[in-house]
Amino acid sequence: MKFQDWFDNKLKVSRYPTPSEIVKVEAKYVINVSCEYIASCQKVCIDNSIKYFWFPMDEVSGDIGLNSIFGALQILWIAEKEKANVILHCHAGANRSTTVMEAYYFMRTKKHYVKEESQESKERFKKMFIGSEDFDFKNNNRLLNNIEAGHLPSKNKMELFLKKTEEWFLKQEWEDDFITESGLNSIKCDVRL
């Protein structure tokens, strides 16, 4: 399976999933990048032998959480190698999980993710948000927006970080031993800028 096939078909980016949605997607991994820990999601994961990771990202501070992005990227890397289904979520599925998805896309392709919006979607957006007539849909990349807002390092530093992260991942021999005593999984960032 090529990267783009896995990215388009196996990676699900969403808001908080319900326990039934987790089971329905048949995910091997669930990655929560919201600030909130959700016990019911972890319980359904444990009950169904799904690996649950929590990498909290704080979208209201000056630092959204580069270590958390690194941890989520590591699990996405492993999931892609395994061709596994993944649910990557935050609270609303609009910023943090999308930022991680776009960081992973850049790491793998060295291009920034651009999603083409349908004309219907653009019209609905313009009706919903006053003053959005001139909104640039091509410049709606959450990773770049968070860099511009100062929540992440500069564009050049972030791109370098993502390239070095992939280089580091390529050198690793992965072990399937992420479970901690509490059943909550953790990863340490070993890439330096």
C-alpha positions in Angstrom: 0.0 0.0 0.0 1.4 3.4 -1.0 1.5 6.3 1.3 -1.3 8.2 -0.4 -3.6 5.2 -0.3 -3.0 4.7 3.4 -3.4 8.5 4.0 -6.7 8.7 2.1 -8.3 5.4 3.3 -6.9 4.4 6.6 -6.3 7.7 8.5 -9.6 9.1 9.9 -9.3 12.7 11.3 -12.3 13.6 13.4 -13.8 15.2 16.5 -14.2 13.2 19.6 -15.3 9.7 18.4 -18.0 7.9 20.3 -17.1 4.4 21.6 -19.3 2.8 18.8 -17.5 4.9 16.2 -14.1 3.6 17.4 -15.3 0.0 17.1 -17.0 0.6 13.7 -13.9 2.0 12.1 -11.9 -1.1 13.2 -9.0 1.1 14.2 -5.8 -0.4 15.5 -4.8 2.9 16.9 -6.6 5.9 18.4 -4.7 9.1 18.9 -6.2 11.8 21.0 -4.5 15.2 20.6 -7.1 17.2 22.6 -6.3 18.6 26.0 -9.0 16.4 27.4 -8.6 12.8 28.4 -11.6 10.7 27.6 -12.0 7.6 29.8 -14.8 6.1 27.8 -12.7 6.1 24.6 -9.7 4.5 26.4 -12.0 1.9 28.0 -13.5 0.8 24.6 -10.0 0.7 23.2 -8.7 -1.6 26.0 -11.8 -3.8 25.8 -11.3 -4.2 22.0 -7.4 -4.5 22.0 -7.0 -1.1 20.3 -4.0 1.0 21.2 -5.0 4.3 22.7 -2.6 7.3 22.8 -3.1 10.7 24.4 -0.8 13.5 23.2 -2.4 16.6 24.6 -2.0 19.8 22.5 -2.9 23.2 23.9 -4.3 25.4 21.1 -4.8 28.4 23.4 -1.2 28.8 24.6 1.9 30.1 22.8 3.1 26.5 22.4 0.6 24.1 20.9 2.9 21.1 21.8 5.7 20.0 19.5 6.4 17.0 21.7 2.8 15.9 21.4 3.0 16.3 17.6 6.2 14.2 17.6 4.5 11.4 19.6 1.5 11.4 17.3 3.7 11.4 14.2 5.5 8.3 15.6 2.3 6.4 16.0 1.1 7.4 12.5 4.4 6.2 11.1 4.0 2.8 12.7 0.4 2.6 11.6 1.3 3.4 8.0 4.0 0.7 8.0 1.4 -1.7 9.4 -1.3 -0.5 6.9 -3.5 0.0 10.0 -6.6 2.0 10.5 -6.1 5.1 12.7 -8.5 7.5 14.3 -6.7 10.8 15.0 -8.9 13.2 16.9 -9.1 16.3 19.0 -12.2 18.1 20.4 -13.8 19.3 17.2 -11.5 17.8 14.6 -10.8 21.3 13.2 -7.4 22.4 14.4 -5.1 20.1 16.5 -5.8 16.7 14.8 -5.8 18.5 11.4 -2.4 20.1 12.2 -1.0 16.7 13.1 -2.4 15.2 9.9 -0.9 18.0 7.8 2.5 17.7 9.6 2.5 14.0 8.8 1.6 14.7 5.2 4.5 17.2 4.9 6.9 14.8 6.6 6.1 12.1 4.1 5.7 14.2 0.9 7.8 17.3 1.6 4.7 19.3 0.4 2.1 21.1 2.3 -1.4 19.6 2.3 -4.0 21.4 0.2 -7.6 20.2 0.3 -9.8 21.3 -2.6 -13.1 22.5 -1.2 -16.2 21.9 -3.3 -18.1 24.9 -4.6 -21.1 23.9 -2.4 -18.8 23.8 0.6 -17.4 27.3 -0.2 -20.9 28.8 -0.6 -22.1 27.3 2.6 -19.0 28.6 4.4 -19.6 32.1 3.0 -23.2 32.1 4.2 -22.2 30.9 7.7 -19.4 33.4 8.4 -20.0 37.2 8.0 -17.1 38.8 6.2 -15.8 35.6 4.7 -16.4 36.6 1.0 -12.7 36.9 0.4 -11.6 33.8 2.4 -8.7 32.1 0.7 -9.6 28.4 0.7 -6.2 27.5 -0.8 -4.5 29.0 2.3 -6.4 26.9 4.8 -3.7 24.7 6.0 -3.9 24.4 9.8 -0.2 23.5 10.2 0.8 26.7 8.3 -1.9 28.7 10.2 -0.5 27.6 13.6 3.0 28.4 12.5 1.9 31.9 11.4 0.0 32.4 14.7 3.2 31.6 16.6 2.0 28.4 18.1 4.8 26.4 16.4 8.3 27.2 15.3 8.9 29.2 12.1 8.0 27.5 8.8 11.7 26.7 8.0 12.3 25.3 11.4 9.1 23.3 11.4 9.8 21.8 8.0 13.4 21.0 9.1 12.0 19.3 12.2 9.6 17.2 10.1 12.4 16.2 7.7 14.7 15.2 10.6 11.9 13.4 12.3 11.4 11.2 9.2 15.1 10.6 9.0 15.1 9.5 12.6 12.1 7.3 12.1 13.8 5.5 9.2 16.7 4.5 11.5 14.5 3.0 14.2 13.6 -0.6 14.9 10.1 -0.4 16.3 9.0 -2.5 19.2 5.4 -3.3 20.0 5.7 -2.3 23.7 4.0 1.0 24.1 1.7 0.0 26.9 2.5 1.6 30.3 1.2 0.2 33.6 -1.9 2.4 33.5 -2.7 1.3 30.0 -2.0 4.9 28.8 0.7 5.1 26.1 3.5 7.6 26.0 6.3 8.4 23.6 9.4 10.7 24.1 10.6 13.1 21.5 14.2 12.4 20.5 14.6 14.8 17.6 16.3 18.1 18.2 16.3 21.3 16.0 
